[in-house]
Amino acid sequence: MSTAPPASAPGTVRHRRQPADGRAVRGWLIDAWYRDDGIAGPPVRRRAWRIFLRSLPACVAVLAAAGVVRGRLAGPRLGADGWALLALVAGAAAVAAARAVRRSAHGRSARTAEQLEIGAIFVVLAAALAQLASTRGGEGPLFPLVYLTAAVAVSFLSLGVGLALVALAAALQVGVWWTADAPAGELPGVLARVGFILLFAVLYHAVLWARLAAARRNEQEAVDRRLRELDDRARELRLLAPRGLDRDVPGEERRGLLRGRAAAVQVEAAMAGAMEVAEAALRSHTCALFLLSADDRTLLLRECRSGSDHVSREPLPAGEGVLGSVLSRQGTVRLSGDIRSATYYEDGTRPRALVAAPLVDRRGGHVRGVIVADRLEDQPFGEADENLLTRVAAELFRAVESERILVGLQAERDEKELFYGAIEQLNRMSKTQEVFDAAIDVASRIVQLDFGAVTLYEPEEVRRPHRVVKAVTSSPQGFQVSELEGLRFSAHTGLVASAVRHGSALPGLGERLDRLRVFDEGTRLKGLGSIRVFPLRSGDQTMGTLVLGSRRLGSFEGDASRQLEVIALQVADALLRARLFEQTERLASTDGLTGLHNHRTFQSRLDEQLLLARRHGKKLSVVICDVDRFKSVNDAHGHPVGDLVLRGVGRVLAGEARGTDLVARYGGEEFAVVMPETDGEGALVIAERIRTRLEQTVFPTEAGPLRVTLSLGIATFPDDGSEKARLIEVADGCLYHAKRSGRNRSARAIDLSGGRTPC
């Protein structure tokens, strides 16, 4: 009996399953292969085409190298395959050169692989051309191309790439001989060519390197010469203090040199513009500006517009000729006729008309130079010309004055930034040692520092209350710790003691520095030209001193001294804050009775040590100990004696534990020790050492000597537990096991299982 299929619901569409045929499968494969994200889609084909084009020159180079080695390019009868190979390698060289030009135009340097590609192509091309013009295996007239290509590769590509290309050129020569089945008698000639390739490359590189080094040296000398000129110009215009260029000048003085040079450049530009205007307006033969030297004895030519090449570049005496007359009169001079006093021409040229005006500094009315204009024709200068030259001179010094103001404003801004930076740096310090380090660092930014020290005044040390807590000396590698660090000395002699007593800075005079007592009678500071001791005062309290020394004379004068006095005050305030911070931190982390770490510090440090032990796979042991029968000590002798015993136990624990161990008061008469990188056996040895030493310790009381003993429990990570709570629980259980077993002993977790008799 058949069952009719169920009727379709109204509105439904029934899809008939079509049998798969070959055309559908092929369509699916083609779609999967050639669609955009297919295996061979357009992006993949484009990428493959780019890779092919990029690698084509390298492939041609390899093919051509094989052809050279097999002698396919040897003349004079070159076949079609040889010409095709030569054309291919020449085309590859052209493509590689075009790529290099394009990279250079975009400001991108060639990578190592790109250098190897282009270098190899040109080495192979040179070898191919040399072989083309020679008999098989011989050296033809074009063989020097191989030498030249190897030399250029070593000189202009990176050293590793150049050496690889030289090795390629040599390998091609040896390969030609090897594949030609040539007699062994030709090998010396081949090796000679290889040797010449290497020698030529090395010599070419050495000559080029020497020339580049000479060019760099000349460039550096030109830069130094220009900097000296700028310094001289700045000093002539009083934009700089009269000192020489010092590349090692630190801090504010170095910035002053840079500001003076920048101002000198601006003044030079203003002078050049003013001289150009004066020359055009006065229709002069020569228009020159002479400035007085730093010692006011000579005049130096600084700007000149002249039709003559004989205007003197040498220093001229400031008191001679028409220029000297302008300086002495401090006013303008106008001459005409046969002028014999124009001494600024080397060849004795006599102008027929001349006008000169002084350059007067408005600060104090000092004359700083002379501006002069002359004519060779008999055309005297008029009063209008004289007024024009006077205005030009005034404008020149107005530009100088503007630069002076700008330099002063910049110096003031930099000084404020330095102070704000120093104050900010010192305010961030929370440790006394950080304050000591920052004091020397900040001072070295202000002056050239060759010696620096910080001393503390500790009046509780009656005999030697002064202590050097920081002392450094300069070296080419920077500051090094001085042997004076840690020195203690009395308060009776020396600059430091005097500065603390009087609360004021004390200078050291240069001619007496080698004999000067800065710290104590037996200490002398040698080789210094300046010393200054600044007291570290905070309110009415003098906490110590800042001792600074420099090899340069006068380093601590003027603004530098005032700046350092302010820095010393800031150092004192920072030191006071750091002491208060350390005291607060110490009170928060230590036990007030024993001076050991408190329970909170023990818990946090144990967390840290457990984290390190897990990370590095190390052992860690925890010891919890308890004073035996401590309640009877308090009942029999009183709590003061109990406190005395607890302090003594703390001293024994701290003295017998290692420097890497953490000793803490756990609570009441219980103590704890954290031992990093220590297994159970090692912890037991230290615990026994502590127990034995306490057993031998005698505490004096009114009732006679008193001895106490200690019971200790030991737990080890990870053997006895991997969590802090579990370790403390195991150590506490071992402690009570030790007490139940007779007290005055150490116990480990293994003792609880009966595997070992407690110690």
C-alpha angles and dihedrals in degrees: 000000000000125000119219117236114257116266117253118250115253113270097019123128119218117211118210113219109239118215113245114249135185094264093058092050092049090048091051092049093048091048092049091048103042106028119109094268094033130116093265100021124146095273091052093046092048091049092048091049092051091049090050093050092046094050095041096087091049091049090049089050091053091047092048091047089054089049092051092049091051092047096243091142098049114127161250096050105036118182129223092262090054093051090048091051091048091050091050094052091045089052091048090052090051092050092047091049091050090052091050091051091049092050090050092049090055091048094245121136120222119261122232093262091050091049091050091050098051093039093051092048093053093044090052091045091052091049090048093051091046091051092046091058095046141061116261110296094356132116111253132191092272095054092100085072087073091053092048094047093050091048093050091048092054093044104044105027127064113288096248093049092046093052090048091053092048088052089050092053091049092046091054091056093048090045092054090053093045097050094043092065086229119175119268090247090074093057094085090056091050091049090048090056090048090050091050090051090054094042094047092049093049094046093046091049092047093050092047092046090051091050092048090048090050090048091050090047092050090047091051091048090051090050091049091047091051091049091051090050091051091049091050091048092049091050092048089054091043092245090126137036112258097263133120127255111278117183091194096056107125136206125352096000092056090051088050090057091052092048091050092051092049090050091049090054091052092048091049090055091049091049093049091051093047092049091051090052092047093049093051095044096046096039088223131174091217129015111181138171120212122188128199117249121244091266093046091234102108140033119230125200109240107163129017138176108183144145088218129079092204102076103129118256091184122094113273124211108261094221101052135087129353092320091056089049091056090050094049095045093039086214141091124286125205120187138171137180126040099353111194097169095072093107096165094090115089093206095050097253112178114210119210095218132028140174125182133180131189124242103231121195108223089212100085097342094264119161111237102177150325134262114204135183126187142176130211091209122081093255109124120213115249133220090266089056090050092050090048092053090047091053091048089053090049092050090050092057092041086061089048091050091050091053090048091054091047092049090050092050091048091048091050091048092049091047091053091046089051092051094045090048092048093048091047092049093049092045090057093057115104099169126067093227089053089054091052091050093046092050092060092041094052093045091051089058092058102043138015098268122200097163131024134173140169119208130190127213111222108178092185086072094073100184099041109015097163121082130181104225097171130023129163138169128203123252136166087266093051132262118349129194112265124225087238092073109113095022117147121200141168129266097239106081141026139051093278094057091045093049090052093047096047099031094224137107115266123203128214116222116230100232093054102039097105089057097037118118106224100160111002141334096274098049124081130174110221131200098020125130097191134028129179128179116203119193117231100228127176110180108313093337122097107203099179141297143281109224116197130180135182134183090225120087117243096014093141100049132110118349094002091060093048092048092050092049089057090047090052090054090050091048090053092051091046090049091051091050092047091051092050091047093050091046091051091046091048092050090049095050105034136067112250096218103044102021090232125125113285129237095267092053090047091055096048095044091048088055090052094048093047090052090052092046091053093046095050099031094243133149122249130187131201122202122195115187136182132199108245117242092352092156090063089053091056093043094048102037106018134247096289089062089045090055089048090054093048091051090049092049089051091052092051092049093048092045098048098040119086124258091252094052124097114226117194140167103245095192138300107348093343123105133185135207125197112204114192119208091009127128126207095271093051092046090051091054092052092043091053090049090054093046093049094048093050091048088058095046118104122206115202116225135168088258093052137270117341130202128189134187135216134223118206135196122199131201126177132206124258098001096063099027144332099222129068095237092052093049092051090046092052093045090049091050090050089050093055090044088056091050093048089048094059106289127248093077144097124244135190131198090262088064091062091060093051094245093124138020111248117254 
